[in-house]
């Protein structure tokens, strides 16, 4: 029988050890925990005993930027908060089955045992569950309701042929692409909206709110308002009546070794899309340097964080043409529960995605002018790309910020830009996606641009042409609306959303949104505007040769072996390995469903939606990133999905098929649209590397804290054990 030591005895032991060892090396009896001068540690217990797998959160406002550090307790309820800047901290316990404990006021170098508070009810405990668990209570239309019969029938649009197609709009290309569904702000009807005769009427009013009202109305129209509004109303009514979601598991195994650090940046009216910390091709670049963000439609500055000094700043982003449209033109449809009639977004630049180059410059997709293209882009131009595939408009172009000179250079492009990525080639070619429109894939030869500053000569683009006649070269082609001609090639009316470059052969890969959606491989050839050829691989949907069916990709990345990874609306992280394909990759039958064997689907964490019987999760991941160089600590080539409903990043261990859930418990509402990993010191072990991400929701005021809550930068690190310094 194990003898239980009382807390007074522990305290006496701690005091004796402190007197013997001095202030910089403090240990619990039995060498359970070692406390340094910049650490806080102790034991978490509740009325049930030691609490394993719960979070200990330390927060301070003493630094230039608000600062938070979060760790997880080990099997015996012990914790250690390492590497804390000198400040006064509020420290408390949060965990599943608990409610927040009373905060303790602590400074680094102290031993603090914390009393966890057991939740008084299942309802109180559930208030801390991630959004996806609440969202899973949504009861969606049954398979038998498809195809839809329209507004005078079952309310589902007649063009909705299957439940999967409907779910793709619900989860990937509407609400979830901007914010969580299921957090407290969406699972309840704000009282400030007023009184309504029904929950359906309340939902009809709430989606009018703010500058995004028109977007929400359009999204509802895709689902069918006559069917979708009662569905959302039923969901919130059942929750208000006391229905509760399943209980999420507490962190296990390596999840207990995670250390999360957070800094505030931006402002309460701004939202972030994503961030960049280093060069994707060289994660040691910009070691310990500034983190840069993209604020999309909300403001015209790049938020910047110095993580060493905990200082946030801004870089203003200009436009070339003062007539460039602004998000301020998006009028408020109806008063917001948070901001009333105020239009809070004011951005012309609409910066979407940042990327470091090898010189430490930050490239961004940025709007610099109205959408009408200059003459060199259009029909009749002698530009090599325009002569083959002229473009009339582009919604966003390029810019680059040089931290050394503090200057931003604007670059006009004929092709639209959305995401961007550098190839590993001599020209440092910057490839872009257009976000789903335009029908072209564009690039900038940055080496040429640096040498000539000629933005027209340095850019190019191509249509997506399938080698339908399978002769290995690009020929005359038929248009997307024309039938396949075995003697010609065929253009597909598709555009990249996500974009990545294979380190194996230099091919360019992109996702095509929609249902069932696809990934496309592009080989540029010696003269890309004229020689580029594409291959298309649709998600395995209704394919009798596919063991698991999935649909509708969004973001994607690639590993060092050339395997493509994408997140899909069916609730999976999916890989596509072209090397597994058995049949012809080109020819008249290579139109999308010709390589189901190349796909492997991994079900994401979280429960499934009510009414869905197919494998998958209610999770609606936005993007994914592959840790090609082991910047985190789980190994090389580990794919990581944004767990947008899980308040987490979701790292897959491909050999086991299991996910490591890097959950962010505070503030609730973590929703990332991107991430990267950086190595600050390759000799410092876990302390010298980690993942970087940001709260990327368009509604930071939906997160815990409500109005006034700002986006945050996060640093995820993986210790060898929960008590490592």
N, C-alpha and C positions, 0 to 999 in steps of 0.2 A: 504494500500500500504506500503510495507517494505521500510524503508529509507536506502539507500545505503551509507555506510561510506567510505570516500575516504582514500587512502593509507596514505596521510600525517597525517590524524587524527588517524589512527591505529598506526602509528609510534610514535606520541605524547603520545598515551595511553600506549604503551609498555614502553617508557622511564619513564613515571610517575610511572608505576607499578614496574619497576626495582629499582627505587630509594626508593620505600616504602618497598619492600619485600626482597631485597638483591639478590645475584647472584645465589643462589641454588634453588629458587622457583619462577619462572617467569611465568606470565600468560598474555594471550591476554585479552583485554576488554571483559566482559561478561563471564569470566572464560572458554573461548573456548579451550585454550590449555595451559597446564602447562609444563614449560620447566625446567628441572633439569640441574645440572652442566655437566652431561654426555649425554645430549640430544641435538638434533637439531630439530627445528620445525618451522612451518609457514603455509602459505596458497599458493596454486598453482592456478594461474589464467592464462587464455589466452585471446585473443581478443574476445572469446565467453563467458567469465566469469569464475567462479570457475570450475576447472577440477576435477571431481569425478572419482574414480577408475583408476587413473594413478599411475605409480610408481615413487618414489623418491629414487634415488640411491646415496649413499655416498661411496667414494673409497679413500683409502690412501695407499701409499707405504712407510710410515714412520715406520711401524712395521716390525719385522723380516720377516713375511710372508705378502704378499699383502693381503689387507683386504677390504671387501665390505659389506655394509649393505643396505638392500632394504626394503621399506615399501610401502603401498598403501594409497592413499588419501581417505578421507571419503566423504560423500554425499555433503559436502560443500567445498571440495577441500583442507581440512586441512590435515596436515601430522605431524608425530612425529617419528623421528629416535631415538630409545632408546639405552641406555647402550653402548655408543661408547667409546672405549679406547682413551686416550688423544693422539691426532695427528692432523695433518692438512688434511682436507678432500676436495675433489672435489665433489660437489653435483649438480645433474641435474635431469631433468624430462624426462621420457619416457612413452609413452602410445599409444594406438591405436587411429588413427586419428591425431597423432602428429608426429613431428620429434624431435630428441633430442634437448633440450634447451641448451643455453650457460651455461657451468658449473660455479658455484659460488665457491669461495675459502672460506671455513668455518672451524671453530673450535667448539668443543662441548660447549654447554652453550649459543649458539646464536639463536636468532630468525631470520629466513631468509625466506622472501617471494620470491617465484620463479615464473618466467614468462615462461609459456609453449608456445611452438611454434606449431601452427596449420600446419599440412602438406600442402604444396602448391599444391599437386595433389594426386589422389588416388594411383598412382604408388609410390610416395614417402612414403605414409603411409604404403603401403603393404610391404615395405622393412623390417618392424619390425614384420611381422606376423610369427607365428611358422611354422616350416617346413611342418607339416601335411596339412596345408591349401594350400600350394603350391603343395605338393604331390598329393592332391586330384584332381588336374587338369590333372593327368595322365589318358589317355584314354586306358583302358585295353581291351583285346579281349572280344567280346560279347559271351554270353552263346551259341549262335548258331555256334560258331567256334570250339566247342568241340564235340566229341573227336578230338584231333589234327590229322592232316594228314601228318605230317613229313616235312622235309626240302624241299622236292620237291612239297609239297602241300601248306598248309597255314603257314608253318614254325613252328607250334606248335608240340612238340614231340607227337608221336602216343600214348605214355603211359599216356598222360594227358587226362583224361576222362571227366573232368568237369572244369568249371571256378573256382570253389572253390579250387580244387586241385592245379590249376595253381597259384591262389592267395596265397595259403599256401607257395609256394616256393618264390614268390615275396616278401611276407611280413614277414615271420617268419624264414625261413631256408636259407636265402641268404643275400642280401644287408643289410636289416634292423637289422640283428643280430649283425652287427659290427658298424654301424653308421646310422645317419639320411639320409633320402632321401627327398629332398625338401628345405634344407637350401641352402644358396647362392652358396656354393661350389659345389653342385650337380645339381642345376637347371640351372646353366650356364656352358658353356664350357670354361675352362681356356685358355686365349689367348696364354699363354706360351707354350701350346701343339703344336702350329703352325697352319698353314692354311690347310684346308681340302676341298675337292670338295663337301662334303655333311655333314650334321649333323650326319648321320648314320656312316660315316667313322670316324668322330670325336669321337663318342661314342665307336667305335671299338678300337680306340687308347687309350682312357682314361682309360679303364678297365684293360689295361696292366700295369698300373703305379705302381711302388713301390714293396715292398715285398709281398703285398697281391694280386698281379696281377694274379697268378695262381688260387687263391680262387675265384676271380671275374670271371675269365673265366669259371671255373667250375659251378658257379652259373648261368651264362648266358646260359651255355649248358643245364641246367635243364629247363630253360624257353623256350629255342629254340632261338638261335641268329637271325635266319632269320625273326622271328616275334618280338622278344623283342628289338633288336637294332632300327628298324624303330619306334617302340612305344616310346622309350626314346628320339629319335631324334625329333619326332613330338612334344613331351612334351616341350623340351627346345626351339624348334623353335617358338611354340605358345607363350611361355613366353617372348622370345626375341621380338616378334612382338607386345607385349603389353597386352596379356591376363592376367587377375588378378584373384586371388582367392577370395572367400567370406571373409567378415570381421569378425574376431573373436570378441566375446563379451569382454567387460572390466570386471575386477573382480567385483563380486557382493557378498553381504551378508558376510558370514564368510571369504570369499576370501580376503576381505579388512582388515581383522585382522591379516593377516600373516606377520611375520617378518622373513626375510631370511638373514643369515650371511654366508659369503664365505671367505675361505682362500686358497691361492695357495699352492700346494705341488707337489712333483715329479719334472719332468723337461720337456722341450718342446718336447723331442723325446719319452718320455714314455707315455703310456696310462694306464688308470685304468680299472679294471673290476668292483670292488665294494669295500666296506669298512665294518668295524665292530666297534661298539662303546661300546657294553655291552653284557652280557649273555642273549640270547633270552628268557631264562626261568626266569630270574631275572633282570629286567631292571634297578635296582638300583646299580648293580655291576659296578665298574670302574667309579664311579661318578666323573665328571669333569676331567676324565683321558684322556689319549691319544687315538686317532683314528688311526686304522691300515687299510692299503689298500692292494689290490692284483693287481699287475701290469702285470699279465698274460705273454704274449709272448714278452713284450717290454724290461724289465730290470730285473736283478736279485737282487732286493731289495724290502722290504716292505716299502712303504712311510708311515711316521708317522707324525701326527700333534698333538701338544699340543695346544688345542684351548684357554686355559687360557692365555698362554704367546704368542700366535700367532707364534709359532716356529715349523718349519718343519724339520724333520730329516729322516734318513734311517736306516733300519736293513738289512744287507746283508744276502742273502739266498744261502747256499751252495748246492752242490750235493754230492752224495756218490761216484759216478763213474765219473771220468773225461771224459769218452767217451759218457756221456749223450748228446743226440742231443741238438742243439741250434737253435733258430729262426734265428740266423745269417746265417744258412745254406740255408734259403729261399732267393734265389737270386732275385735281382731287375729285373722284366720283361722288363720294359722300364722306362726311367727317370720319376720321380715324378714331378708334377708341383711345389711341395714345397721343396723337398730334392734332386732333380736331381738323380744322380746315387748312392747316398749314401744309404747303408743299415742301417737303424736307429734302428732296433730291434736286441737286443743281449740278449737272455735269454735261459738258460738251464732249470731253475727251473719251468718256466711256471706256476707260482702261480695263481690259478684261484679264490679261494673263501676262506675268513677267517671266523672264528667263535670263540667267547670267551667261555671258560669253567667256571665252578663255582669257580675255583681258580685264575681266572684272567689271565690265559694263552691264547695265541692266536694260534688256530689250523688252518692249511692251507692245501689245496690240492696242492701238489707240486711234480714235477718230480725230482726223485733223481738218476735215472739210465736209461740205454736203455730199450726198451720195452720188451725184452725177459725176461720171468719170471724165478726165481730160481727154482730148482728142487722140493722144497717142495710144489709148487703150481700145479705141473703137474701130469699127469697120472702116477700111480705107487707110488705116495706119500701116506704116512699114515696119513697125516693131515685130520681131519674129514671132512672138506669142499672139499678138493681136491679129496678125495676118492669117493665122490658122484658127483662132478662137477668140474673136473680139468680145469685150466685156463693156456693158453700158454703165454699170453702177458697182459701187463697193461701199459697204456700210461702215467699215473700220479699216484703218491702215496701220502703219508702224511708227515707232519712235524708239530712241535709244538714249539712256541717261548715263553720263560718264561721272562717277563719283569723284574722280580726280579734278575735273574742271568744273563740276557742278552745272554742266550744260546739258540740255535736252535737244536732240536733233530730230526733226520730223521728217518722215519719208513717205511720200505718196505711193500707193500701190493701186493697180487696176483691180486686183483680186481682193475680196474681203478677207479679213483676218479675225481669228477667234482665239485659238491656241497656237503656240509656236514652239519649235524644238530645233536644236542644232544637230546637223549631221556630223559624223566623225570623218570629215574629208578635208582636203587641202584648201578648199574655198570657204570653210566654215559656213556652209550653206544653211540658211535659216528657212526651214519649211514651216508652212502655216496651214491651219484649217480655216474654213470659212464659216463654221458654225452651223452648217446644214443647208446653206443656200449658195447660189452662184454657179454650181456645176463645174467649178475649176479648182485645181490645187495649185497654189502659188508658192514661190520661193524668192529669196534674196541672196545673191552672192555677196556676202559681207566683206570678203577680201577685196573684191572689185570695188565695192562701194567705198571702203576705206581708202583705196588708192585713187579713185577718180571722183568720188562724191557725186556720181551720176546715177540718180535713182532710177531713171528710165532704163539705162543700159544694164544695170545690175540686177534687174528683176525679170522674172519669167513666170509662166503658168501654162498649164495644160488641161485639156479635157480628159475625162476618164474613158479610155477606149479598151474594150475587150478584144483579145486576139481570137475572134470567132472562127476565122478560117485556119487557125493553128499553124501558120507558116513561120512563126517566130519573129515577125516584124509587123510594123504598123502600116496598114493600107487604107484605102478608101473605106468608109464605114457608113452604116445605116444609122439613122437617128433613133433615140429611145422609143418613139412612138411607132416605129416601123418594124415589121417582122424580121426575124433573123434571116440573113442571107449567107449560106455556108461559104460563099466565095468572097465575102467581105468581112470586115470587122464590125463591131457595134459599139456605139457610144452609150454609156449609161448616164442617166440624169440623176447623178448623185454628187454629194459633196462631203468632205470630211468634217466630222465634229471633233473627235479626239484625233491627235496625230502623234506619231512616233517614228523613229528611224531604227532599222535593224543594225546592230553592231556587227552582224555576221556578213551581210552582203550589201549593205547600204540601201536596201529597198525601203520605201516609205509605206507606212501602214496608217490607215484611218478607219474610224467607225462611221457608219451611215445610220443615222437615226431612222426611226419608223418601226414598222411591224412587218416581218419579224426582225428587220434590221440586218446589218451585215458588217463584216470587216473587209476592207479592200487593200490589196497589195499593189503598189505602184513601182515599177522599175523604170528609172528615168531614161536609160540608154544614153548614147553619145551626144544627142541633141534633143533634150527633153521636150521642148514644145512640139517636135515632130516625131520623136521616137518613143516617148513614154507609153508603156502598155500596162494595163490594169488586170487584176484578177479579183473576182468577188466571191466571198464565202458567207452565205447567209447563216444565221443562227438555225440550229436544227429544230424546226417547228413542223409538226405534222409530217415528219419524215419517218417512214417505217424502218429505216436503217439506223435511226438514232436511238440509243438506249435511254437517253433523257432529253426531254424537250425544253427549250428555253427561248427567250425572245427579247428583243429591243435593247441593244447596247447603248452606252453613253460614253464615258471616258475609256481610255485604254493606255497601256504601256507595253514594253517588251523587255525580255530578259536577255542576258548575254549569249544565250543559246539560240536566240531568234524566235522564241515562243512568245506569242502575243497574248496579253491578258486584258480582259475587259469586264466591266460590271454590267449586268443585264437586269431588266425589269422583272423577270420571273423570280428574282430573289437569289441570284447566284453570282459568284465570281467565276468567270469562264476563261479557259485557255484555248487557244487555237494553235496547233502544231502542224504547219504545212507539210512537214516531213512525213506525217502519218497518212497523207492522202494516198489512196490506192488507184484511183482512176485518173484520166486525163485532166490536167489543170487548165487547159485551154481547149477551144473548139466549140462547136455548136451546142453541145450539151453542158458546157461548163458555165452555167448561168446562176449559180448560187447554192443549190442544194446538192452539189456533186461531191462534197467531202464531209459527211457527217462524222466520219471516224476521226477527223482532225480536232473535234471539239471534246473537251472535258469540262463538266460543270460541277462546281462545289457550292453546296447550299450554304448561304450566309447565316450567321447566328440570328436568333430571334424567332418568335412564333409566326405561324402562317395566318393570313387573313381568314376570317370566318366566311364560309361559302366557297373557299378554294381548296380543292382536293389534290391538285397536282403538287409535286415536290417543289419546295422553294421556301422563301421567307417573306414576311411582310416588309422586310428591309428594302429601301429604295436607294441604293448607293449611287452617288453622283459621278465619282471618278475613281481611278486607281493609279498606283505608282509601284514600280518594281525596284526594290533595294538591290541594285545590281552589285554594289561594292560593299555590302554589309556595314552600312553606316549606323545601324541600330544595334545589332548584336544577335539576331536570330539566324544569321548566315547570309550568303550571297544569293541573289536572284529570288528573294522572298517577295511575292506580290502582296501589296497592302491596299485594301479597299477602304474608301471613306464609309464609315458606318453611320450614315446620316440620321437614321432612326435610333441607333444604338448608343448615341452620345460617345462615339468611339472611332478609332481606326482599327481595321480588322486585318490582321496579318495572318496569311495562310502558310502553314508548313506543308509544302507540296507532297513530301514523302508520306506524311501521315494523313493528309487531307483535313487536318484539324486547324481551327482558327485560334489565334491568341488575340483576345479582345483587349485593346488598349483603351479602356473606358475613362472618360473624363467626368467625374462626378459633380464638379463644381466649376462654374455655375452650370446647372442643368440647361441643356439646349445646345451642346457642342455639335456643330454641323460644319464639316470641312468640305471644300470643293477642290482641294489639292494638297500636296505635301511634297517635301523633298528631304534628303538626308545629307548631313555635313559632318566631316571629320575635322575637328578643330586641332586635335593633337593626337597623332597616331600612336604615341608612346604612353598616353595617359589612360589606356583601357577604356572602360565604360564612360568615365568622366570626360573623355576627349571626343565623344561623338554622340549623335542622336538624330532624331527626326524633328522636322519643323512643320508646323501647320498653323492655321488661324481659324477662328470662328468665321465661317463664310456664309452664314445665313443672311438673306436680305432683310430679315426682321430681328436685329439684335435685341429689340425691345420685347420680343417674345421670350427671350431667355430668362432664366432666374434673375430676379432683380428688377425686371420690367423696364419702364421708361427710364433712360439714363444709363442703362447698361451699354458698354461699348464692346466692340470686337476685341479679341485678345490674340496675342501670339503665344503658341505653345511649343515647348521643347520636351520631347519624349526621350527618356534614357532608360537603359535596361541594365540593372545591377546584376552581379552574380548571385546575390541573395538579398532578402529584404532588409538586412541590417548592415549592408556594406556602406562605407563612407563614400 
